[in-house]
Amino acid sequence: MKKILWFICITLIYTQNNENLLNILYDDYGWEFQETTSNQSKVYIKKINGLNLNGVKISRTIDFNPQYILDIVLDINNYNKVLVSSSNVFTSIVDNNNQIIAKQEIEIPFLTDLYYFFKFVNHHESKNSANWILDNSDLYFHSNQSDYLLTIGCGGWDYTDNKDGSFTVNYRLVMNIDGYPYWVINYINYYSLVNVFNDVISAASKK
């Protein structure tokens, strides 16, 4: 009984901390424009108090059904085909019954490989978004105990209707990697967000 209560408490802590981060990412205050990419995406960063890290957001205007994007984001089984710019990342489904839960393993050359478990959550019950947070790894199994576990992080996709036949799609992200210099983590977050965003938009535009 004590062990069950311990698991419940740990799981609640994971969920609350990462859902709080998700709320921060969705708060419009504090985002600073960084650049417009070659494909007309706009990238912003936001200081996350208490983590010394930047949240990253990317936005682009599209002229096709944005639900295609959310469908791809929620289709874990096809991540390894869609995320062509992230060949070092392998995604596997953990549970797809009551809630979408998955594991991602990341190969890092010359360093310890990383992994984490994440689950999709409702954020303010929005139908125009798909949001995930890192979950408690004690609930699941990972064979290689020498890999390094990530526990703090979240991300969210959403879109708005511009009422002119176009839509604005946004992706927000923050992840922490204990032991890495902050500037390295910010660099990884920035470019992994851009790569994933471009891959998903590209796949959705072909539907």
Buried (B, 14 or more C-beta within 10 A) or exposed (E): EEEEEEEEEBBEEBBEBBBEBBEBBBEEEEBEEBEEBEEEBBBBBBEBEEBEBBBBBBBBBBEBEBBBBBBBBEBBEEBBEBBEBBEEBBBEEBBEEEEBBBBBBBEBEEEEBBBBBBBBBEBEEEEBBBBBBBBBBEBEEEEEEEBBEBBBBBBBBBBBEEEEEEBBBBBBBBBBBEEBEEEEBBEBBBEBBBBBBBBBBBBBEEE
